[in-house]
């Protein structure tokens, strides 16, 4: 490893083992064994073989390379910040995974015309950094052939934390109203060079909008996704081994009153929070009244905001019908 590459260490989030046995950072999240990765593999039917995956806002590229190491045929990591992209390039140079390609680009400019379609779209730690989550999800929906996984924070309906506004706010899109909280990201007077160094902040929007769980699920269905399933995962549980729990089914999004009631039932009080995974399937009919399943764990985690992982699913496409991105032939 050259001096320039060594200067990119340590990473800020992704703990990845390099060929010489060293790691990109001490502690941190190992994407190869992380719960989000295990969720993608599970939702894909136990194997990533033959799949084309897009990692949107890939940060340091740890999950991008993890999907390739788990057998995905092609994985594209999209990242807007040059500092993060340089760390992605370090991984590409060190690991030499032919299935991996990193591209500089803004998640707000995604389109099937530019990027093609994917079996799986993975967006971890991204949605809550956007001021227009509706616009992002609307762009991603036609690009998603099987499912979209969203790993995100969501706003609590009765409590605020993590820099969110004390009062609930509304977001109006296409004649519909969604509820959430406004979160501060950075000073709007910040100049671009300084902004580029804020590797964990939003890009281009000084504030972001955190949807409540109810509004996020409603938004997904308004955009044509057919179903939502949510898996509660107690923090501290074994990675890749979500806790087993009961399953409830509904034909409408859970109300925020239902969320609070479940927290009280589970011993979580009036302001519960849990780590969870959810899966949503794009609808071929556009119906907003499709089935969604909620898989609850037996152990609540009490914090003042909810953390969530969503998987957005669509019917498996015919291989010939899938539209590859225009840069596929030039992949290196």
N, C-alpha and C positions, 0 to 999 in steps of 0.2 A: 504494500500500500504506500503510495507516494505521500509527500508532505502535505500537498493540497487536500488530498482525500482525508488524511488524518486530522486536518484542521476542522473537518465537519463533525468529528466525534467530540463528546458523546451526543447521541440523538436526544430528543426531548420526550419521546413517547414510546417508540417502537423498539423493543429489545429483540434484535435479530442476531443469530449466531453466524459468524463469517467463516470461510473455509479454514482459516488458521486456528479456529477454536475460540477466538475472542468474540466478544459481544459488542453491539453498537452502544450499549449503555448498561449501567448497573441498575437492577430493579426494573421497573417499568412493565409494560404489557408485551408478552410474547405472542404475537399474532398467530404463530403456528399452532398453538394450543389454546388460544383464547375462545371464550364462549361464543362470540360472534362468528368465528370461523366454524366452530362445531355446529352452530345453528344453520349456516349456509349449507354445509355438507348434509345435515339431516334433512333440510327442506328440499335438497336436490335429489333425495332418494338414496343417500349413502355414498355417492361418488360424484366427483366433479369432472370425470373423464368426458371429453367431447364438448365441454361447455365453453362458451365465450362469456367472459365476465368483465364488467366495467366497475372499477373502484373510483368513485367520484370524490374529489377532495381527499386524495390518498395520503396526504401529509408526507411522511417519510418513506412510504412504500412498503411498510411491513406486511400489511394485509395483501397487497398485490402479489408479493412474492410467496406469501403463505398459500394462496389459492393455487399458484403454479406448482408449488411443492406438493400440494395435495392432488395434483393430477389434471388441473384445468388445461384445456387445449390452448386457449389464448386469454391473457389477462391484460387489460389496459388500465394503467393508473393515470388519472387526470388530476393535475395539481397546478394551481395558479401562481404560487409564490416561488421565486427563483431559489431562495435558500432551501426550501423543502425539496424542490426538484433536484437540487445538487445532491442531497442525501439520497434521493431515489436513484440518481445516476451512480452513486457509490455502490448501492446494493446491486444494481444491474452489472456494473463492472466486476464486482467481487464474486457474485453468485453465477453469472453467465447462464441464466435460465432462458432458453429460446422462446418460451411461451409469453414472456413478460415484455411489455413495451410501456414506457412512460411518456406522457404527452403534456406539454404546458397548455393550460386552458382554464377558462372560468366556468364553473358549474352553472352559472346563470345564462350561459350561451349554448348549452347542450341542445342538440337537435338530431333527429334520425337522419336528416339529409347530410349532416357533417360527420357524425360519429357512427352511424349505422345502428343496428339493433343488437341486443345482447340477451343471452339466456338469463343471466343474473346481473342486476345492478345493485351495487353495494355502496351505501352512503352512511358512513360511520362518523358521528360527531360533526355533521354538516348542517342538517336542517335547522337547528336552533341558532345557527349563525346567519340565517337569511332573513331579510326584511319582507320577502314575498315567498313564503313557502308554497303558496298555491301555484305561482308561476313555475317554480322548480318542479313540483310534482306533475303539473300539466305537461311539461316538456319530457319528463322521464317516462310517463305512462306509455306513449307509443313506441318507446325504445325497448320496453321490457317484454320479453317473450315468455319467461317463466315466472320469475318473481323479483321484487325489489326488497332489499333488506335495509331498513332505516334503523340506525342505532342513534337515539336522540334523547335529549332532555325534553320534558313537556312541563307546562305551567300547572301549578296546583290551583284549583278553583278557589280555595279559601285562605291560602297562605302564600307568601312570597319570599324568595331567597335568591341567591346566586346572581345578584345585581338586577333582578327583574323589578318592574314597577309595582308599587304597593297596590295600585288599583287595576282591575281588569280593564282591558282595552278591546276594541273590536277591529276586525279586518274585513273590509267589504270587497268581494270579488264576484263578478258575473251575477250580480243580483242576490248573492247569498252573504250572510254575516257569520263570521267565525270569531271566537272569543279566545283571548290569551293575555299575555303580558309583554310589555316592551322591555327589552334588555339593552343596557348600555354596552357597546363594544369598544369604542375608542373616540377620542376627541376629533370632531369633524375638521378641525384646523390642522390636523396632523398631515405632514407632507408625505409624498409617496415613498421616498427612501426609508423613512422611519416606519411607515405602515408595513412595508415589505418585511421588516424584521419582527413584526408581531405575528409569529408563525401560528399561533393558536386563535387569532382573532378573525372576525369576518373580513371580507375583502370588498371594499367599495360601498359599504353601508355602515354608518356609524352606530346604528341601532339595529337590533334584530327583533323578530316577533316569535315568541314561544306560544304555541297553541296549547290549549287544554287538551286532555285526552279525548273528551267528548267531541271537541271541534276538529281535532286531527282525524279521528275515525270518520266523522261526517264528511270532511273534505276529501278524503280518499275515495269515499263512495260517490260523492258528487262528481268526481273526476272519472268515474267509470270503473273503478275497481270493484270486484264482485264480492269479496269476503275478507274478513279480518279475523285472524286468530291471535291470541295473546297468551304467552307462556310466562307466568311469574317465576322468577328465579331468585331465591334468597341469596343475598351477598354472602360470600365466603363458601358457597357450595363448590363442589369439585368442578373444575373446568371441563366442559363438554358433557357433564352429567347433570342436566337440570332436574330439580326436585319434581317428583311425581305429585299430581294433584287432581282435583275434580275438574270436570269439563261442563261448562254451561253453554247453551246455544241461544241465540236471539236473532230476530230479523230486523233489529234497529240498534243504533249505537247505545251503549250504556249511558244513562244520564249521569251528570256529575253528582246528583243526590245518591244514585246507586253506588258510585265509587266511594263516597264518604260512608255510606251504610256498610259496604263491604269491609272498609277499614275498621269500623267499630266492631263488626262481627268477628273479624280476625284478631281482635285485640290491638288494633293499630290506632284507636282513637279517632279523632275527627280530621286529622291531617296525616294520613298514611302515605307511605311511598315505598316502592319496591323497584328492584331491577327487573325488567321483563322483556320478553320477546314477543313480537306479534307478526302475523303473516297476513298479507292482503293480496287477493288475486284479481288482476284486471278482468273486467267483464267483457264478453263479446257482444253483449246486448246493451251495455251502458246502464243497466238497471241499478238504482241506488238502494233497492230493497232486497239485496242478496244476503245470503247467510254469512254470519261471522261467528267464530267460536272463541271462547275465552277459557284458557286453561289456567286455573289458579293454583298457586303453591300454598302449602300449609303454614309457611313462615313469613310474616310481613317484615319489612325493614322500615324503621321509622326514621325518616328524614323529612325535610321540608319542601322537597320537590320530587317529582317522579322521573325516573330514568327509564328509557324504553328502547326496545329493538323491534322494529317493524319489518316483516317480510311481505313484499307485495308480489302476488303471483299472477301469471297469465297462462293460458293453455300452451302446451309445448308446440312450437311451430314445426312445419315441415322444413327439413334442412334446406331445401332449394328455395324456400320462400323467405328465409332470413336474409336481411340486407346487411352485408358487411360494410364497415366503414370504408371511405375512399382511400385511406392510407394503408389498408391491409396488405396490399401487394408489396409495399415498401418497408414492411416490418423488418427490423433488424434484431 
